[in-house]
């Protein structure tokens, strides 16, 4: 009897370990050994790096790690970025449906422009930019902005139209210089954005002001004019932190650059 019990327990132990090995093996199969482009990443775990960026755990960074340039490029040009943007839009629309705008027309949604409503991917995909792995060049970037060819960010134009259809006003608040007002106006309209209440760009006297302070001041001005910020959409944490950020904030993914 003792031998039978021993054999029974040994069999259970063996099966338990075998099942555990299968589970561990299955989990390890889910662990990608490379970036989304199929290139092995050395030194930096690029998915962890992007998570740290999107959650604002990593702050003040200047460049995308060169070893993550392929990963970031494949993410931004691939389906996952588009799905992530659509998920942001879905969540924001669901929230907007729970709020009834007042009859005075003062309930608004604030939208950033770059990488929030208009995409600079055609510029960032260039070989002299490498998705943010090469240092920012304001001259080259401003030349791109002046072309007025930025397409809409996936999902966000749908969100923009949805909140308008629900009775909310829309406001654009961007760090783009005021000299680009006409260009940005036509670019937004050609990309399907229309009928906004305000388009606020950065004046010459505000050049050099940190983005977080600048946007806080402009949102405060909105509130002082009687507007109520129901929702706030941006790709940078400096769009979504500070004073008068609104009742809800929604972050659009952007692992290409950091604006304080």
The 8 nearest C-alpha neighbors of each residue, nearest first, counted from 0:
[[1, 3, 2, 4, 5, 6, 7, 8],
 [0, 2, 4, 3, 5, 6, 7, 8],
 [1, 3, 5, 0, 4, 6, 7, 8],
 [4, 2, 0, 6, 5, 1, 7, 8],
 [5, 3, 7, 1, 2, 6, 8, 0],
 [4, 6, 2, 8, 3, 7, 9, 1],
 [7, 5, 9, 3, 4, 8, 10, 2],
 [8, 6, 4, 10, 5, 9, 3, 11],
 [9, 7, 11, 5, 10, 6, 4, 12],
 [10, 8, 6, 12, 11, 7, 5, 13],
 [9, 11, 13, 7, 8, 12, 6, 14],
 [12, 10, 8, 14, 13, 9, 15, 7],
 [11, 13, 15, 9, 10, 14, 8, 16],
 [14, 12, 10, 16, 15, 11, 17, 9],
 [15, 13, 17, 11, 16, 12, 18, 10],
 [16, 14, 12, 18, 13, 17, 11, 19],
 [15, 17, 19, 13, 18, 14, 20, 12],
 [16, 18, 14, 20, 19, 15, 13, 21],
 [19, 17, 21, 15, 20, 16, 14, 22],
 [18, 20, 16, 22, 17, 21, 23, 15],
 [19, 21, 17, 23, 18, 22, 24, 16],
 [22, 20, 24, 18, 19, 23, 25, 17],
 [23, 21, 25, 19, 24, 20, 26, 18],
 [24, 22, 26, 20, 25, 21, 19, 27],
 [23, 25, 21, 27, 22, 26, 20, 28],
 [26, 24, 22, 28, 23, 27, 21, 29],
 [25, 27, 23, 29, 28, 24, 22, 30],
 [26, 28, 24, 30, 29, 25, 23, 31],
 [27, 29, 25, 26, 30, 24, 31, 23],
 [28, 30, 26, 27, 31, 25, 24, 32],
 [29, 31, 27, 28, 32, 26, 33, 25],
 [32, 30, 33, 29, 28, 34, 27, 35],
 [33, 31, 30, 39, 34, 40, 37, 38],
 [34, 32, 39, 38, 31, 40, 37, 35],
 [33, 35, 70, 36, 37, 38, 39, 40],
 [36, 34, 37, 70, 73, 33, 74, 38],
 [35, 37, 34, 38, 73, 70, 69, 33],
 [36, 38, 35, 34, 33, 39, 70, 32],
 [39, 37, 33, 36, 34, 40, 35, 69],
 [40, 38, 33, 34, 41, 32, 37, 36],
 [39, 41, 33, 34, 38, 66, 43, 42],
 [42, 40, 43, 39, 66, 44, 33, 67],
 [41, 43, 40, 44, 66, 45, 67, 64],
 [44, 42, 45, 41, 40, 66, 48, 67],
 [45, 43, 47, 46, 48, 40, 42, 41],
 [44, 46, 48, 47, 67, 43, 49, 70],
 [45, 47, 49, 48, 44, 50, 34, 70],
 [48, 46, 50, 45, 44, 49, 51, 43],
 [47, 49, 45, 51, 46, 50, 44, 52],
 [50, 48, 52, 46, 51, 47, 254, 45],
 [49, 51, 47, 53, 52, 48, 54, 46],
 [52, 50, 56, 48, 57, 54, 49, 53],
 [53, 51, 49, 57, 55, 50, 54, 56],
 [52, 54, 50, 55, 51, 49, 252, 254],
 [53, 55, 51, 56, 52, 50, 57, 49],
 [56, 54, 52, 57, 53, 58, 51, 236],
 [55, 57, 51, 54, 52, 58, 53, 50],
 [58, 56, 51, 52, 55, 59, 60, 54],
 [59, 57, 60, 55, 56, 52, 257, 259],
 [58, 60, 61, 257, 259, 57, 258, 55],
 [61, 59, 58, 62, 257, 57, 256, 63],
 [60, 62, 59, 257, 256, 63, 134, 131],
 [63, 61, 132, 131, 64, 60, 134, 133],
 [62, 64, 132, 131, 65, 255, 68, 67],
 [65, 63, 67, 66, 132, 62, 68, 43],
 [66, 64, 68, 67, 132, 63, 62, 133],
 [65, 67, 64, 68, 40, 41, 43, 69],
 [68, 66, 70, 64, 65, 69, 45, 71],
 [67, 69, 65, 71, 70, 66, 72, 132],
 [70, 68, 72, 67, 71, 73, 36, 66],
 [69, 71, 67, 34, 73, 72, 68, 35],
 [72, 70, 74, 68, 73, 69, 67, 75],
 [73, 71, 69, 75, 74, 70, 68, 130],
 [72, 74, 76, 70, 77, 71, 75, 36],
 [73, 75, 71, 77, 72, 76, 80, 70],
 [74, 76, 72, 80, 73, 77, 71, 79],
 [77, 75, 73, 74, 72, 78, 80, 120],
 [78, 76, 74, 73, 75, 79, 80, 81],
 [77, 79, 81, 80, 82, 76, 74, 75],
 [78, 80, 82, 81, 77, 83, 74, 75],
 [81, 79, 83, 75, 82, 78, 74, 77],
 [80, 82, 84, 78, 79, 83, 153, 85],
 [81, 83, 79, 85, 80, 84, 86, 78],
 [82, 84, 86, 80, 81, 85, 79, 87],
 [85, 83, 87, 81, 86, 82, 154, 153],
 [84, 86, 154, 88, 82, 87, 83, 89],
 [85, 87, 89, 83, 84, 88, 82, 90],
 [88, 86, 84, 90, 85, 89, 91, 83],
 [87, 89, 85, 91, 158, 86, 90, 154],
 [90, 88, 86, 92, 87, 91, 85, 93],
 [91, 89, 93, 87, 88, 92, 86, 94],
 [92, 90, 94, 88, 93, 89, 95, 87],
 [93, 91, 95, 89, 94, 90, 88, 158],
 [92, 94, 90, 96, 91, 95, 89, 97],
 [93, 95, 91, 92, 96, 97, 90, 98],
 [96, 94, 92, 97, 98, 93, 91, 162],
 [95, 97, 93, 94, 98, 92, 165, 99],
 [96, 98, 95, 94, 99, 93, 92, 100],
 [99, 97, 95, 96, 100, 94, 229, 165],
 [98, 100, 101, 97, 96, 95, 165, 166],
 [101, 99, 106, 166, 167, 98, 102, 104],
 [100, 102, 103, 104, 99, 106, 105, 166],
 [101, 103, 104, 100, 105, 166, 106, 99],
 [102, 104, 101, 105, 106, 100, 226, 225],
 [105, 103, 102, 106, 101, 168, 167, 100],
 [104, 106, 226, 103, 227, 107, 225, 168],
 [107, 105, 227, 167, 104, 100, 226, 228],
 [108, 106, 168, 228, 167, 169, 229, 227],
 [107, 109, 230, 169, 229, 231, 228, 170],
 [108, 110, 231, 170, 171, 169, 232, 230],
 [111, 109, 171, 232, 170, 172, 231, 233],
 [110, 112, 233, 172, 173, 115, 171, 232],
 [113, 111, 116, 115, 117, 173, 114, 110],
 [112, 114, 117, 115, 118, 116, 111, 119],
 [115, 113, 118, 117, 234, 116, 112, 119],
 [116, 114, 112, 113, 233, 234, 111, 117],
 [115, 117, 112, 152, 151, 155, 114, 113],
 [118, 116, 151, 152, 113, 112, 114, 150],
 [117, 119, 114, 152, 150, 120, 149, 151],
 [118, 120, 122, 121, 149, 123, 114, 117],
 [119, 121, 123, 122, 118, 124, 75, 130],
 [122, 120, 124, 119, 123, 125, 149, 118],
 [121, 123, 120, 119, 124, 125, 143, 128],
 [124, 122, 130, 120, 125, 128, 121, 129],
 [123, 125, 122, 121, 130, 129, 120, 126],
 [126, 124, 128, 123, 127, 122, 129, 121],
 [125, 127, 129, 128, 124, 123, 130, 133],
 [126, 128, 125, 129, 133, 123, 124, 122],
 [127, 129, 133, 125, 123, 126, 130, 131],
 [130, 128, 132, 126, 131, 124, 125, 127],
 [131, 129, 123, 124, 255, 128, 132, 72],
 [130, 132, 255, 133, 63, 129, 128, 62],
 [131, 133, 63, 62, 129, 65, 130, 68],
 [134, 132, 128, 131, 129, 135, 62, 127],
 [133, 135, 136, 62, 132, 131, 128, 61],
 [136, 134, 137, 133, 131, 128, 140, 62],
 [135, 137, 138, 139, 140, 134, 128, 141],
 [136, 138, 140, 139, 141, 135, 142, 134],
 [139, 137, 141, 140, 136, 142, 143, 135],
 [138, 140, 142, 141, 137, 136, 143, 135],
 [139, 141, 137, 143, 142, 138, 136, 144],
 [142, 140, 144, 138, 143, 139, 137, 145],
 [143, 141, 139, 145, 140, 144, 138, 146],
 [142, 144, 140, 141, 146, 145, 139, 122],
 [145, 143, 141, 146, 142, 147, 140, 148],
 [146, 144, 142, 147, 143, 141, 182, 179],
 [145, 147, 143, 144, 148, 142, 182, 149],
 [148, 146, 186, 145, 144, 182, 149, 183],
 [147, 149, 146, 150, 186, 144, 143, 145],
 [148, 150, 118, 117, 119, 147, 151, 186],
 [151, 149, 118, 117, 190, 148, 152, 119],
 [150, 152, 117, 190, 116, 118, 153, 156],
 [151, 153, 118, 116, 117, 155, 115, 154],
 [154, 152, 155, 81, 84, 151, 85, 156],
 [153, 155, 85, 157, 88, 156, 84, 152],
 [156, 154, 158, 157, 153, 152, 88, 116],
 [155, 157, 159, 158, 154, 160, 151, 116],
 [156, 158, 155, 154, 160, 159, 161, 88],
 [159, 157, 155, 161, 88, 156, 160, 92],
 [160, 158, 156, 157, 161, 162, 155, 163],
 [161, 159, 163, 157, 158, 162, 164, 156],
 [162, 160, 158, 164, 163, 159, 157, 165],
 [163, 161, 165, 164, 167, 159, 160, 158],
 [162, 164, 167, 160, 166, 165, 161, 168],
 [163, 165, 161, 162, 166, 160, 167, 159],
 [166, 164, 162, 163, 167, 161, 96, 95],
 [165, 167, 163, 164, 100, 162, 168, 104],
 [168, 166, 163, 107, 162, 106, 165, 100],
 [167, 169, 107, 163, 106, 108, 196, 195],
 [168, 170, 195, 108, 107, 196, 109, 167],
 [169, 171, 109, 197, 196, 195, 110, 198],
 [170, 172, 198, 110, 111, 109, 199, 197],
 [173, 171, 199, 111, 110, 198, 200, 170],
 [174, 172, 200, 111, 175, 112, 199, 171],
 [173, 175, 201, 200, 176, 210, 172, 213],
 [174, 176, 173, 200, 201, 177, 179, 113],
 [177, 175, 201, 178, 200, 179, 202, 174],
 [176, 178, 200, 179, 180, 201, 202, 175],
 [177, 179, 176, 180, 181, 202, 175, 182],
 [178, 180, 182, 177, 181, 183, 176, 145],
 [179, 181, 177, 183, 182, 178, 184, 200],
 [182, 180, 184, 183, 179, 185, 178, 186],
 [183, 181, 179, 185, 184, 180, 147, 186],
 [182, 184, 186, 180, 185, 181, 179, 187],
 [185, 183, 181, 187, 182, 186, 180, 188],
 [184, 186, 188, 182, 187, 183, 189, 181],
 [187, 185, 183, 147, 189, 188, 184, 182],
 [188, 186, 190, 192, 184, 185, 189, 183],
 [187, 189, 192, 185, 191, 190, 186, 193],
 [188, 190, 186, 191, 187, 185, 192, 184],
 [191, 189, 187, 188, 151, 192, 150, 186],
 [190, 192, 188, 189, 193, 187, 156, 151],
 [193, 191, 188, 187, 190, 156, 194, 189],
 [192, 194, 188, 195, 191, 187, 160, 189],
 [193, 195, 196, 192, 169, 168, 163, 188],
 [196, 194, 169, 197, 170, 193, 168, 198],
 [195, 197, 170, 169, 168, 194, 198, 171],
 [196, 198, 170, 195, 171, 199, 169, 172],
 [199, 197, 171, 170, 172, 200, 196, 195],
 [200, 198, 172, 171, 197, 173, 201, 170],
 [199, 201, 177, 173, 175, 176, 174, 172],
 [202, 200, 176, 174, 177, 175, 205, 203],
 [201, 203, 205, 204, 177, 176, 200, 206],
 [202, 204, 205, 206, 201, 176, 177, 178],
 [203, 205, 202, 206, 201, 207, 208, 176],
 [206, 204, 202, 203, 208, 201, 207, 213],
 [207, 205, 203, 208, 204, 202, 201, 176],
 [206, 208, 205, 209, 204, 210, 203, 213],
 [207, 209, 205, 206, 213, 210, 212, 211],
 [210, 208, 212, 211, 213, 259, 207, 258],
 [209, 211, 213, 212, 259, 214, 237, 208],
 [210, 212, 237, 214, 209, 213, 215, 259],
 [213, 211, 215, 209, 210, 214, 216, 208],
 [214, 212, 210, 216, 215, 211, 209, 208],
 [213, 215, 217, 216, 211, 212, 210, 218],
 [214, 216, 242, 212, 218, 213, 241, 217],
 [217, 215, 219, 213, 214, 218, 212, 220],
 [216, 218, 220, 214, 219, 215, 213, 221],
 [217, 219, 221, 215, 220, 216, 243, 214],
 [220, 218, 216, 222, 221, 217, 243, 223],
 [219, 221, 223, 217, 218, 222, 224, 216],
 [220, 222, 218, 224, 219, 223, 226, 217],
 [221, 223, 226, 219, 225, 224, 220, 227],
 [224, 222, 220, 225, 221, 219, 226, 218],
 [225, 223, 221, 222, 226, 220, 219, 105],
 [226, 224, 222, 223, 227, 105, 221, 220],
 [227, 225, 105, 222, 221, 224, 106, 228],
 [226, 228, 106, 105, 107, 229, 222, 225],
 [229, 227, 245, 107, 230, 108, 106, 226],
 [228, 230, 246, 245, 108, 107, 227, 106],
 [231, 229, 108, 247, 245, 228, 248, 246],
 [230, 232, 248, 109, 108, 245, 110, 249],
 [233, 231, 249, 110, 248, 250, 109, 111],
 [234, 232, 111, 250, 238, 115, 235, 251],
 [233, 235, 251, 250, 115, 253, 252, 114],
 [236, 234, 237, 238, 233, 258, 257, 239],
 [235, 237, 239, 238, 240, 234, 55, 233],
 [236, 238, 211, 235, 239, 240, 259, 210],
 [239, 237, 236, 235, 233, 240, 211, 214],
 [238, 240, 236, 237, 244, 248, 233, 231],
 [241, 239, 237, 236, 238, 244, 211, 242],
 [242, 240, 215, 211, 244, 243, 239, 212],
 [241, 243, 215, 244, 219, 240, 218, 216],
 [244, 242, 245, 218, 219, 215, 241, 222],
 [245, 243, 242, 239, 240, 241, 231, 246],
 [246, 244, 228, 229, 243, 247, 230, 231],
 [245, 247, 229, 230, 228, 248, 244, 231],
 [248, 246, 230, 245, 231, 229, 249, 244],
 [247, 249, 231, 230, 232, 239, 250, 245],
 [248, 250, 232, 231, 233, 251, 87, 247],
 [251, 249, 233, 234, 232, 252, 248, 87],
 [250, 252, 234, 233, 84, 115, 253, 87],
 [253, 251, 234, 250, 53, 254, 84, 83],
 [252, 254, 255, 234, 251, 114, 256, 53],
 [253, 255, 256, 49, 52, 252, 71, 53],
 [256, 254, 131, 253, 130, 63, 257, 71],
 [257, 255, 254, 131, 258, 62, 253, 61],
 [256, 258, 60, 259, 59, 61, 235, 255],
 [259, 257, 235, 237, 256, 210, 59, 236],
 [258, 237, 210, 209, 211, 257, 59, 236]]
